[in-house]
Amino acid sequence: MGYDVERFVGYVNEGLLCSVCRCVCEDAVMSPCEHVFCRACISAWLSQHATCPEDRTHLTHTQLRPLYRYMRNDLMRLQIRCVFHPHGCDVISSLESLGSHEAECDYSLLTCSNIGCEVQVCRRELEAHLSVCEFGSRVCLGADKDAHTCISDLRTELQLLRAECVCKVEELRCEMESRLDSQRRHMVQRENLLKNEVEELKAQLSCVMSDVCVLLAAERSRRQELEKAELEKAELLELLKEGQRQATPLHPATPTPADGLRKAGPRSLTLDCIKRKSKEVTVI
């Protein structure tokens, strides 16, 4: 799990958030497709899957690599509040120096070192608590060995310590299971979201293909109509030519006088002249 975004002061680049837990990356690593993860988050994811949580490309542990230098520098320069801020610590440090501060923070919670005492106090208040803790070590003042119960007391404390260890282990197990369940729910939501997006894309593709089929059918219909129109045009032109050929003999050209003269020979012209002369003589 990464660092809660609410702990940071100022703007946090979205590119520095873990793609699994959506917190600022802790021990950040990057995939070949340049998605960023907490090492623990992506390791838990890859134990059950072999793909990137973001784009589903193939991904294995061996393909993970450190962040680019500029990304690592941006990450380390982020200003973050101390994890013990709810207990009174007002320190704001860079992410790079956070670990050294929290290791020595006066407001860090420490468990009392006395066996059997489960009280947790701030580091700066630990000494005051130890001075009044009822589980503090005591010096056996009895001179008679049979009179004191040190061994039985130690056994009792040992049993209590074992019980405490068992309880802590159980708490850690419950916490880890809770984190894993949270990650699984997040992954399921992410997977469902991706499935919905895929279904939407399929529906859009189906609509586009349907439109394309309609356009292709319309194009084929127009092409067939055009071919039919071309055939009809050719038939009409052929009929028009045939009609013109049939109409030509029905209207012969009217002969002209010049044509008659051209058709008449020299003999006909001579006879006409003789006839006209004989008529003139008769009249005289």
ChimeraX commands (.cxc) that place a marker at each C-alpha (Angstrom):
marker #1 position 0.00,0.00,0.00 radius 0.5
marker #1 position 1.19,3.50,-0.81 radius 0.5
marker #1 position 0.98,6.82,1.00 radius 0.5
marker #1 position -2.47,8.35,1.46 radius 0.5
marker #1 position -2.87,11.35,-0.85 radius 0.5
marker #1 position -4.47,13.34,2.00 radius 0.5
marker #1 position -1.13,13.37,3.85 radius 0.5
marker #1 position 0.57,15.42,1.15 radius 0.5
marker #1 position 0.81,19.19,1.06 radius 0.5
marker #1 position 0.33,20.74,-2.37 radius 0.5
marker #1 position -0.32,19.26,-5.78 radius 0.5
marker #1 position 0.39,15.58,-6.44 radius 0.5
marker #1 position 0.89,14.51,-10.06 radius 0.5
marker #1 position -1.53,11.78,-11.15 radius 0.5
marker #1 position 1.40,9.99,-12.79 radius 0.5
marker #1 position 2.87,9.25,-9.34 radius 0.5
marker #1 position -0.20,7.37,-8.09 radius 0.5
marker #1 position -0.17,3.59,-7.93 radius 0.5
marker #1 position -2.47,2.11,-10.57 radius 0.5
marker #1 position -3.59,-0.56,-8.10 radius 0.5
marker #1 position -4.22,1.16,-4.74 radius 0.5
marker #1 position -4.52,4.75,-6.12 radius 0.5
marker #1 position -2.20,6.07,-3.41 radius 0.5
marker #1 position 1.17,7.78,-3.87 radius 0.5
marker #1 position 3.64,5.03,-4.73 radius 0.5
marker #1 position 5.74,3.43,-2.00 radius 0.5
marker #1 position 8.90,1.69,-3.27 radius 0.5
marker #1 position 7.72,2.59,-6.76 radius 0.5
marker #1 position 8.37,0.47,-9.86 radius 0.5
marker #1 position 7.29,0.89,-13.48 radius 0.5
marker #1 position 6.10,-1.47,-16.21 radius 0.5
marker #1 position 7.32,-1.39,-19.85 radius 0.5
marker #1 position 4.03,0.33,-20.74 radius 0.5
marker #1 position 5.06,3.10,-18.27 radius 0.5
marker #1 position 2.39,2.52,-15.64 radius 0.5
marker #1 position 3.53,3.08,-12.05 radius 0.5
marker #1 position 2.88,0.82,-9.05 radius 0.5
marker #1 position 3.85,0.20,-5.44 radius 0.5
marker #1 position 6.13,-2.83,-5.44 radius 0.5
marker #1 position 3.92,-4.62,-2.89 radius 0.5
marker #1 position 0.73,-3.88,-4.84 radius 0.5
marker #1 position 1.99,-5.06,-8.22 radius 0.5
marker #1 position 3.63,-8.13,-6.65 radius 0.5
marker #1 position 0.29,-9.13,-5.11 radius 0.5
marker #1 position -1.43,-8.51,-8.46 radius 0.5
marker #1 position 1.10,-10.50,-10.50 radius 0.5
marker #1 position 0.80,-13.45,-8.12 radius 0.5
marker #1 position -2.67,-14.02,-9.64 radius 0.5
marker #1 position -2.41,-12.36,-13.06 radius 0.5
marker #1 position 0.17,-11.97,-15.81 radius 0.5
marker #1 position -1.08,-8.69,-17.24 radius 0.5
marker #1 position -0.81,-4.99,-16.49 radius 0.5
marker #1 position -3.80,-3.82,-14.35 radius 0.5
marker #1 position -4.22,-0.76,-16.56 radius 0.5
marker #1 position -4.09,-1.89,-20.20 radius 0.5
marker #1 position -4.01,-5.71,-19.85 radius 0.5
marker #1 position -0.71,-6.08,-21.73 radius 0.5
marker #1 position 1.52,-9.01,-20.80 radius 0.5
marker #1 position 3.58,-8.29,-17.66 radius 0.5
marker #1 position 5.84,-10.32,-15.35 radius 0.5
marker #1 position 8.01,-9.55,-12.31 radius 0.5
marker #1 position 11.16,-9.56,-14.41 radius 0.5
marker #1 position 9.83,-6.75,-16.62 radius 0.5
marker #1 position 9.41,-4.32,-13.72 radius 0.5
marker #1 position 12.03,-1.59,-13.55 radius 0.5
marker #1 position 12.79,1.53,-11.45 radius 0.5
marker #1 position 11.16,4.86,-12.23 radius 0.5
marker #1 position 12.76,7.31,-14.61 radius 0.5
marker #1 position 15.11,9.64,-12.76 radius 0.5
marker #1 position 12.93,12.72,-13.24 radius 0.5
marker #1 position 9.88,10.83,-11.92 radius 0.5
marker #1 position 11.83,9.54,-8.91 radius 0.5
marker #1 position 13.07,13.09,-8.19 radius 0.5
marker #1 position 9.53,14.47,-8.41 radius 0.5
marker #1 position 8.33,11.72,-6.08 radius 0.5
marker #1 position 11.06,12.28,-3.49 radius 0.5
marker #1 position 10.46,16.07,-3.47 radius 0.5
marker #1 position 6.79,15.75,-2.49 radius 0.5
marker #1 position 6.00,17.33,0.90 radius 0.5
marker #1 position 4.23,14.99,3.30 radius 0.5
marker #1 position 2.97,15.19,6.88 radius 0.5
marker #1 position 4.38,12.86,9.49 radius 0.5
marker #1 position 2.36,9.69,10.00 radius 0.5
marker #1 position 2.06,10.67,13.66 radius 0.5
marker #1 position 0.36,13.97,12.81 radius 0.5
marker #1 position -2.88,12.81,14.51 radius 0.5
marker #1 position -0.87,12.42,17.74 radius 0.5
marker #1 position 0.43,15.99,17.60 radius 0.5
marker #1 position 3.46,16.00,15.26 radius 0.5
marker #1 position 3.38,19.02,12.94 radius 0.5
marker #1 position 6.51,18.17,10.96 radius 0.5
marker #1 position 6.21,18.34,7.16 radius 0.5
marker #1 position 9.17,16.85,5.31 radius 0.5
marker #1 position 10.08,15.62,1.87 radius 0.5
marker #1 position 9.19,12.04,1.10 radius 0.5
marker #1 position 12.89,11.29,0.81 radius 0.5
marker #1 position 13.58,12.20,4.46 radius 0.5
marker #1 position 10.29,10.91,5.87 radius 0.5
marker #1 position 11.68,7.57,7.03 radius 0.5
marker #1 position 14.53,9.07,9.07 radius 0.5
marker #1 position 12.15,11.52,10.77 radius 0.5
marker #1 position 9.49,8.95,11.66 radius 0.5
marker #1 position 12.14,6.62,13.11 radius 0.5
marker #1 position 13.01,9.30,15.68 radius 0.5
marker #1 position 9.74,11.23,15.94 radius 0.5
marker #1 position 8.88,12.18,19.53 radius 0.5
marker #1 position 5.23,11.42,18.80 radius 0.5
marker #1 position 5.84,7.89,17.53 radius 0.5
marker #1 position 4.00,5.25,19.52 radius 0.5
marker #1 position 6.10,2.76,21.45 radius 0.5
marker #1 position 4.93,-0.24,23.43 radius 0.5
marker #1 position 6.04,-0.42,27.02 radius 0.5
marker #1 position 9.11,-2.67,27.32 radius 0.5
marker #1 position 7.88,-4.23,30.57 radius 0.5
marker #1 position 6.62,-7.78,30.09 radius 0.5
marker #1 position 2.87,-7.96,30.48 radius 0.5
marker #1 position 2.29,-4.25,29.83 radius 0.5
marker #1 position 0.51,-3.52,26.56 radius 0.5
marker #1 position 0.33,0.25,26.97 radius 0.5
marker #1 position 1.48,2.32,23.97 radius 0.5
marker #1 position 2.75,5.83,24.67 radius 0.5
marker #1 position 4.56,8.55,22.74 radius 0.5
marker #1 position 8.32,8.30,22.67 radius 0.5
marker #1 position 8.70,11.47,24.69 radius 0.5
marker #1 position 6.37,10.11,27.41 radius 0.5
marker #1 position 7.90,6.63,27.61 radius 0.5
marker #1 position 10.28,7.37,30.48 radius 0.5
marker #1 position 7.51,8.84,32.60 radius 0.5
marker #1 position 5.41,5.75,32.01 radius 0.5
marker #1 position 8.24,3.33,32.84 radius 0.5
marker #1 position 8.74,5.02,36.18 radius 0.5
marker #1 position 5.18,4.22,37.26 radius 0.5
marker #1 position 4.48,1.03,35.28 radius 0.5
marker #1 position 3.15,-1.73,37.50 radius 0.5
marker #1 position 4.80,-4.35,35.29 radius 0.5
marker #1 position 8.26,-2.97,35.92 radius 0.5
marker #1 position 10.97,-5.37,37.07 radius 0.5
marker #1 position 11.19,-5.91,40.79 radius 0.5
marker #1 position 14.08,-7.07,42.97 radius 0.5
marker #1 position 13.41,-10.18,44.98 radius 0.5
marker #1 position 14.17,-9.24,48.57 radius 0.5
marker #1 position 13.39,-12.54,50.18 radius 0.5
marker #1 position 16.43,-14.38,51.60 radius 0.5
marker #1 position 14.66,-17.72,51.62 radius 0.5
marker #1 position 14.57,-19.23,48.10 radius 0.5
marker #1 position 11.39,-21.11,48.93 radius 0.5
marker #1 position 9.64,-17.92,49.97 radius 0.5
marker #1 position 9.62,-16.10,46.62 radius 0.5
marker #1 position 7.75,-16.96,43.40 radius 0.5
marker #1 position 10.07,-15.52,40.76 radius 0.5
marker #1 position 10.06,-18.64,38.57 radius 0.5
marker #1 position 6.29,-18.96,38.53 radius 0.5
marker #1 position 5.99,-15.26,37.81 radius 0.5
marker #1 position 8.40,-15.59,34.87 radius 0.5
marker #1 position 6.42,-18.51,33.52 radius 0.5
marker #1 position 3.23,-16.52,33.77 radius 0.5
marker #1 position 4.83,-13.56,32.00 radius 0.5
marker #1 position 6.17,-15.90,29.30 radius 0.5
marker #1 position 2.69,-17.29,28.70 radius 0.5
marker #1 position 1.31,-13.77,28.51 radius 0.5
marker #1 position 4.04,-12.82,26.04 radius 0.5
marker #1 position 3.26,-15.84,23.88 radius 0.5
marker #1 position -0.43,-14.99,23.95 radius 0.5
marker #1 position 0.39,-11.41,23.00 radius 0.5
marker #1 position 2.51,-12.60,20.05 radius 0.5
marker #1 position -0.31,-14.84,18.87 radius 0.5
marker #1 position -2.75,-11.94,19.07 radius 0.5
marker #1 position -0.43,-9.63,17.14 radius 0.5
marker #1 position 0.12,-12.25,14.44 radius 0.5
marker #1 position -3.64,-12.69,14.16 radius 0.5
marker #1 position -4.11,-8.92,13.91 radius 0.5
marker #1 position -1.48,-8.71,11.18 radius 0.5
marker #1 position -3.11,-11.57,9.31 radius 0.5
marker #1 position -6.52,-9.90,9.51 radius 0.5
marker #1 position -5.03,-6.60,8.36 radius 0.5
marker #1 position -3.30,-8.23,5.38 radius 0.5
marker #1 position -6.47,-10.08,4.42 radius 0.5
marker #1 position -8.40,-6.83,4.64 radius 0.5
marker #1 position -5.88,-5.11,2.36 radius 0.5
marker #1 position -5.96,-7.97,-0.12 radius 0.5
marker #1 position -9.77,-7.94,-0.12 radius 0.5
marker #1 position -9.70,-4.20,-0.76 radius 0.5
marker #1 position -7.28,-4.69,-3.64 radius 0.5
marker #1 position -9.38,-7.51,-5.05 radius 0.5
marker #1 position -12.51,-5.35,-4.93 radius 0.5
marker #1 position -10.65,-2.55,-6.64 radius 0.5
marker #1 position -9.41,-4.95,-9.32 radius 0.5
marker #1 position -12.89,-6.39,-9.83 radius 0.5
marker #1 position -14.32,-2.89,-10.22 radius 0.5
marker #1 position -11.55,-2.04,-12.64 radius 0.5
marker #1 position -12.13,-5.23,-14.60 radius 0.5
marker #1 position -15.89,-4.62,-14.76 radius 0.5
marker #1 position -15.26,-1.08,-15.94 radius 0.5
marker #1 position -12.95,-2.34,-18.68 radius 0.5
marker #1 position -15.50,-4.97,-19.69 radius 0.5
marker #1 position -18.19,-2.29,-19.95 radius 0.5
marker #1 position -15.90,-0.14,-22.07 radius 0.5
marker #1 position -15.16,-3.11,-24.33 radius 0.5
marker #1 position -18.88,-3.83,-24.69 radius 0.5
marker #1 position -19.55,-0.19,-25.57 radius 0.5
marker #1 position -16.78,-0.28,-28.17 radius 0.5
marker #1 position -18.23,-3.49,-29.61 radius 0.5
marker #1 position -21.67,-1.88,-29.82 radius 0.5
marker #1 position -20.21,1.19,-31.53 radius 0.5
marker #1 position -18.29,-1.03,-33.94 radius 0.5
marker #1 position -21.46,-2.98,-34.71 radius 0.5
marker #1 position -23.30,0.28,-35.48 radius 0.5
marker #1 position -20.48,1.44,-37.73 radius 0.5
marker #1 position -20.40,-1.90,-39.57 radius 0.5
marker #1 position -24.18,-1.73,-40.01 radius 0.5
marker #1 position -23.90,1.78,-41.45 radius 0.5
marker #1 position -21.11,0.62,-43.77 radius 0.5
marker #1 position -23.24,-2.29,-44.99 radius 0.5
marker #1 position -26.14,0.09,-45.67 radius 0.5
marker #1 position -23.85,2.46,-47.58 radius 0.5
marker #1 position -22.38,-0.41,-49.61 radius 0.5
marker #1 position -25.87,-1.68,-50.47 radius 0.5
marker #1 position -26.92,1.83,-51.53 radius 0.5
marker #1 position -23.76,2.13,-53.63 radius 0.5
marker #1 position -24.45,-1.18,-55.36 radius 0.5
marker #1 position -28.06,-0.12,-56.02 radius 0.5
marker #1 position -26.93,3.21,-57.51 radius 0.5
marker #1 position -24.34,1.43,-59.65 radius 0.5
marker #1 position -26.98,-0.98,-60.96 radius 0.5
marker #1 position -29.35,1.90,-61.70 radius 0.5
marker #1 position -26.56,3.72,-63.52 radius 0.5
marker #1 position -25.73,0.65,-65.61 radius 0.5
marker #1 position -29.43,0.21,-66.41 radius 0.5
marker #1 position -29.68,3.87,-67.44 radius 0.5
marker #1 position -26.62,3.47,-69.70 radius 0.5
marker #1 position -28.22,0.46,-71.40 radius 0.5
marker #1 position -31.49,2.34,-71.91 radius 0.5
marker #1 position -29.57,5.30,-73.33 radius 0.5
marker #1 position -27.74,3.03,-75.80 radius 0.5
marker #1 position -31.03,1.41,-76.85 radius 0.5
marker #1 position -32.68,4.81,-77.39 radius 0.5
marker #1 position -29.74,6.03,-79.50 radius 0.5
marker #1 position -29.93,2.87,-81.61 radius 0.5
marker #1 position -33.68,3.32,-82.09 radius 0.5
marker #1 position -33.14,6.96,-83.05 radius 0.5
marker #1 position -30.57,6.05,-85.69 radius 0.5
marker #1 position -32.83,3.31,-87.06 radius 0.5
marker #1 position -35.74,5.75,-87.27 radius 0.5
marker #1 position -33.59,8.28,-89.16 radius 0.5
marker #1 position -32.49,5.62,-91.65 radius 0.5
marker #1 position -36.13,4.58,-92.26 radius 0.5
marker #1 position -37.40,8.18,-92.64 radius 0.5
marker #1 position -34.90,9.26,-95.39 radius 0.5
marker #1 position -36.64,7.57,-98.51 radius 0.5
marker #1 position -40.10,8.92,-97.59 radius 0.5
marker #1 position -39.16,12.56,-98.40 radius 0.5
marker #1 position -37.29,12.75,-101.79 radius 0.5
marker #1 position -35.81,16.07,-102.79 radius 0.5
marker #1 position -37.90,18.26,-105.26 radius 0.5
marker #1 position -36.05,18.65,-108.56 radius 0.5
marker #1 position -35.14,22.20,-109.65 radius 0.5
marker #1 position -35.20,23.67,-113.19 radius 0.5
marker #1 position -31.48,23.58,-113.26 radius 0.5
marker #1 position -31.60,19.89,-112.52 radius 0.5
marker #1 position -33.99,19.46,-115.52 radius 0.5
marker #1 position -31.64,21.31,-117.81 radius 0.5
marker #1 position -28.75,19.24,-116.60 radius 0.5
marker #1 position -30.73,16.07,-117.20 radius 0.5
marker #1 position -31.83,17.14,-120.78 radius 0.5
marker #1 position -29.37,16.42,-123.59 radius 0.5
marker #1 position -28.25,18.56,-126.63 radius 0.5
marker #1 position -30.85,16.92,-128.89 radius 0.5
marker #1 position -33.76,18.05,-126.70 radius 0.5
marker #1 position -32.45,21.61,-126.70 radius 0.5
marker #1 position -32.33,21.66,-130.55 radius 0.5
marker #1 position -35.90,20.44,-130.93 radius 0.5
marker #1 position -37.15,23.15,-128.57 radius 0.5
marker #1 position -35.47,25.81,-130.63 radius 0.5
marker #1 position -37.02,24.53,-133.95 radius 0.5
marker #1 position -40.50,24.46,-132.41 radius 0.5
marker #1 position -40.19,28.06,-131.19 radius 0.5
marker #1 position -39.01,29.25,-134.67 radius 0.5
marker #1 position -41.90,27.51,-136.49 radius 0.5
marker #1 position -44.37,29.22,-134.23 radius 0.5
marker #1 position -42.85,32.59,-134.97 radius 0.5
marker #1 position -43.11,32.02,-138.79 radius 0.5
marker #1 position -46.74,31.03,-138.60 radius 0.5
marker #1 position -47.64,34.19,-136.77 radius 0.5
marker #1 position -46.02,36.41,-139.40 radius 0.5
marker link #1:1,2 radius 0.2
marker link #1:2,3 radius 0.2
marker link #1:3,4 radius 0.2
marker link #1:4,5 radius 0.2
marker link #1:5,6 radius 0.2
marker link #1:6,7 radius 0.2
marker link #1:7,8 radius 0.2
marker link #1:8,9 radius 0.2
marker link #1:9,10 radius 0.2
marker link #1:10,11 radius 0.2
marker link #1:11,12 radius 0.2
marker link #1:12,13 radius 0.2
marker link #1:13,14 radius 0.2
marker link #1:14,15 radius 0.2
marker link #1:15,16 radius 0.2
marker link #1:16,17 radius 0.2
marker link #1:17,18 radius 0.2
marker link #1:18,19 radius 0.2
marker link #1:19,20 radius 0.2
marker link #1:20,21 radius 0.2
marker link #1:21,22 radius 0.2
marker link #1:22,23 radius 0.2
marker link #1:23,24 radius 0.2
marker link #1:24,25 radius 0.2
marker link #1:25,26 radius 0.2
marker link #1:26,27 radius 0.2
marker link #1:27,28 radius 0.2
marker link #1:28,29 radius 0.2
marker link #1:29,30 radius 0.2
marker link #1:30,31 radius 0.2
marker link #1:31,32 radius 0.2
marker link #1:32,33 radius 0.2
marker link #1:33,34 radius 0.2
marker link #1:34,35 radius 0.2
marker link #1:35,36 radius 0.2
marker link #1:36,37 radius 0.2
marker link #1:37,38 radius 0.2
marker link #1:38,39 radius 0.2
marker link #1:39,40 radius 0.2
marker link #1:40,41 radius 0.2
marker link #1:41,42 radius 0.2
marker link #1:42,43 radius 0.2
marker link #1:43,44 radius 0.2
marker link #1:44,45 radius 0.2
marker link #1:45,46 radius 0.2
marker link #1:46,47 radius 0.2
marker link #1:47,48 radius 0.2
marker link #1:48,49 radius 0.2
marker link #1:49,50 radius 0.2
marker link #1:50,51 radius 0.2
marker link #1:51,52 radius 0.2
marker link #1:52,53 radius 0.2
marker link #1:53,54 radius 0.2
marker link #1:54,55 radius 0.2
marker link #1:55,56 radius 0.2
marker link #1:56,57 radius 0.2
marker link #1:57,58 radius 0.2
marker link #1:58,59 radius 0.2
marker link #1:59,60 radius 0.2
marker link #1:60,61 radius 0.2
marker link #1:61,62 radius 0.2
marker link #1:62,63 radius 0.2
marker link #1:63,64 radius 0.2
marker link #1:64,65 radius 0.2
marker link #1:65,66 radius 0.2
marker link #1:66,67 radius 0.2
marker link #1:67,68 radius 0.2
marker link #1:68,69 radius 0.2
marker link #1:69,70 radius 0.2
marker link #1:70,71 radius 0.2
marker link #1:71,72 radius 0.2
marker link #1:72,73 radius 0.2
marker link #1:73,74 radius 0.2
marker link #1:74,75 radius 0.2
marker link #1:75,76 radius 0.2
marker link #1:76,77 radius 0.2
marker link #1:77,78 radius 0.2
marker link #1:78,79 radius 0.2
marker link #1:79,80 radius 0.2
marker link #1:80,81 radius 0.2
marker link #1:81,82 radius 0.2
marker link #1:82,83 radius 0.2
marker link #1:83,84 radius 0.2
marker link #1:84,85 radius 0.2
marker link #1:85,86 radius 0.2
marker link #1:86,87 radius 0.2
marker link #1:87,88 radius 0.2
marker link #1:88,89 radius 0.2
marker link #1:89,90 radius 0.2
marker link #1:90,91 radius 0.2
marker link #1:91,92 radius 0.2
marker link #1:92,93 radius 0.2
marker link #1:93,94 radius 0.2
marker link #1:94,95 radius 0.2
marker link #1:95,96 radius 0.2
marker link #1:96,97 radius 0.2
marker link #1:97,98 radius 0.2
marker link #1:98,99 radius 0.2
marker link #1:99,100 radius 0.2
marker link #1:100,101 radius 0.2
marker link #1:101,102 radius 0.2
marker link #1:102,103 radius 0.2
marker link #1:103,104 radius 0.2
marker link #1:104,105 radius 0.2
marker link #1:105,106 radius 0.2
marker link #1:106,107 radius 0.2
marker link #1:107,108 radius 0.2
marker link #1:108,109 radius 0.2
marker link #1:109,110 radius 0.2
marker link #1:110,111 radius 0.2
marker link #1:111,112 radius 0.2
marker link #1:112,113 radius 0.2
marker link #1:113,114 radius 0.2
marker link #1:114,115 radius 0.2
marker link #1:115,116 radius 0.2
marker link #1:116,117 radius 0.2
marker link #1:117,118 radius 0.2
marker link #1:118,119 radius 0.2
marker link #1:119,120 radius 0.2
marker link #1:120,121 radius 0.2
marker link #1:121,122 radius 0.2
marker link #1:122,123 radius 0.2
marker link #1:123,124 radius 0.2
marker link #1:124,125 radius 0.2
marker link #1:125,126 radius 0.2
marker link #1:126,127 radius 0.2
marker link #1:127,128 radius 0.2
marker link #1:128,129 radius 0.2
marker link #1:129,130 radius 0.2
marker link #1:130,131 radius 0.2
marker link #1:131,132 radius 0.2
marker link #1:132,133 radius 0.2
marker link #1:133,134 radius 0.2
marker link #1:134,135 radius 0.2
marker link #1:135,136 radius 0.2
marker link #1:136,137 radius 0.2
marker link #1:137,138 radius 0.2
marker link #1:138,139 radius 0.2
marker link #1:139,140 radius 0.2
marker link #1:140,141 radius 0.2
marker link #1:141,142 radius 0.2
marker link #1:142,143 radius 0.2
marker link #1:143,144 radius 0.2
marker link #1:144,145 radius 0.2
marker link #1:145,146 radius 0.2
marker link #1:146,147 radius 0.2
marker link #1:147,148 radius 0.2
marker link #1:148,149 radius 0.2
marker link #1:149,150 radius 0.2
marker link #1:150,151 radius 0.2
marker link #1:151,152 radius 0.2
marker link #1:152,153 radius 0.2
marker link #1:153,154 radius 0.2
marker link #1:154,155 radius 0.2
marker link #1:155,156 radius 0.2
marker link #1:156,157 radius 0.2
marker link #1:157,158 radius 0.2
marker link #1:158,159 radius 0.2
marker link #1:159,160 radius 0.2
marker link #1:160,161 radius 0.2
marker link #1:161,162 radius 0.2
marker link #1:162,163 radius 0.2
marker link #1:163,164 radius 0.2
marker link #1:164,165 radius 0.2
marker link #1:165,166 radius 0.2
marker link #1:166,167 radius 0.2
marker link #1:167,168 radius 0.2
marker link #1:168,169 radius 0.2
marker link #1:169,170 radius 0.2
marker link #1:170,171 radius 0.2
marker link #1:171,172 radius 0.2
marker link #1:172,173 radius 0.2
marker link #1:173,174 radius 0.2
marker link #1:174,175 radius 0.2
marker link #1:175,176 radius 0.2
marker link #1:176,177 radius 0.2
marker link #1:177,178 radius 0.2
marker link #1:178,179 radius 0.2
marker link #1:179,180 radius 0.2
marker link #1:180,181 radius 0.2
marker link #1:181,182 radius 0.2
marker link #1:182,183 radius 0.2
marker link #1:183,184 radius 0.2
marker link #1:184,185 radius 0.2
marker link #1:185,186 radius 0.2
marker link #1:186,187 radius 0.2
marker link #1:187,188 radius 0.2
marker link #1:188,189 radius 0.2
marker link #1:189,190 radius 0.2
marker link #1:190,191 radius 0.2
marker link #1:191,192 radius 0.2
marker link #1:192,193 radius 0.2
marker link #1:193,194 radius 0.2
marker link #1:194,195 radius 0.2
marker link #1:195,196 radius 0.2
marker link #1:196,197 radius 0.2
marker link #1:197,198 radius 0.2
marker link #1:198,199 radius 0.2
marker link #1:199,200 radius 0.2
marker link #1:200,201 radius 0.2
marker link #1:201,202 radius 0.2
marker link #1:202,203 radius 0.2
marker link #1:203,204 radius 0.2
marker link #1:204,205 radius 0.2
marker link #1:205,206 radius 0.2
marker link #1:206,207 radius 0.2
marker link #1:207,208 radius 0.2
marker link #1:208,209 radius 0.2
marker link #1:209,210 radius 0.2
marker link #1:210,211 radius 0.2
marker link #1:211,212 radius 0.2
marker link #1:212,213 radius 0.2
marker link #1:213,214 radius 0.2
marker link #1:214,215 radius 0.2
marker link #1:215,216 radius 0.2
marker link #1:216,217 radius 0.2
marker link #1:217,218 radius 0.2
marker link #1:218,219 radius 0.2
marker link #1:219,220 radius 0.2
marker link #1:220,221 radius 0.2
marker link #1:221,222 radius 0.2
marker link #1:222,223 radius 0.2
marker link #1:223,224 radius 0.2
marker link #1:224,225 radius 0.2
marker link #1:225,226 radius 0.2
marker link #1:226,227 radius 0.2
marker link #1:227,228 radius 0.2
marker link #1:228,229 radius 0.2
marker link #1:229,230 radius 0.2
marker link #1:230,231 radius 0.2
marker link #1:231,232 radius 0.2
marker link #1:232,233 radius 0.2
marker link #1:233,234 radius 0.2
marker link #1:234,235 radius 0.2
marker link #1:235,236 radius 0.2
marker link #1:236,237 radius 0.2
marker link #1:237,238 radius 0.2
marker link #1:238,239 radius 0.2
marker link #1:239,240 radius 0.2
marker link #1:240,241 radius 0.2
marker link #1:241,242 radius 0.2
marker link #1:242,243 radius 0.2
marker link #1:243,244 radius 0.2
marker link #1:244,245 radius 0.2
marker link #1:245,246 radius 0.2
marker link #1:246,247 radius 0.2
marker link #1:247,248 radius 0.2
marker link #1:248,249 radius 0.2
marker link #1:249,250 radius 0.2
marker link #1:250,251 radius 0.2
marker link #1:251,252 radius 0.2
marker link #1:252,253 radius 0.2
marker link #1:253,254 radius 0.2
marker link #1:254,255 radius 0.2
marker link #1:255,256 radius 0.2
marker link #1:256,257 radius 0.2
marker link #1:257,258 radius 0.2
marker link #1:258,259 radius 0.2
marker link #1:259,260 radius 0.2
marker link #1:260,261 radius 0.2
marker link #1:261,262 radius 0.2
marker link #1:262,263 radius 0.2
marker link #1:263,264 radius 0.2
marker link #1:264,265 radius 0.2
marker link #1:265,266 radius 0.2
marker link #1:266,267 radius 0.2
marker link #1:267,268 radius 0.2
marker link #1:268,269 radius 0.2
marker link #1:269,270 radius 0.2
marker link #1:270,271 radius 0.2
marker link #1:271,272 radius 0.2
marker link #1:272,273 radius 0.2
marker link #1:273,274 radius 0.2
marker link #1:274,275 radius 0.2
marker link #1:275,276 radius 0.2
marker link #1:276,277 radius 0.2
marker link #1:277,278 radius 0.2
marker link #1:278,279 radius 0.2
marker link #1:279,280 radius 0.2
marker link #1:280,281 radius 0.2
marker link #1:281,282 radius 0.2
marker link #1:282,283 radius 0.2
marker link #1:283,284 radius 0.2
view
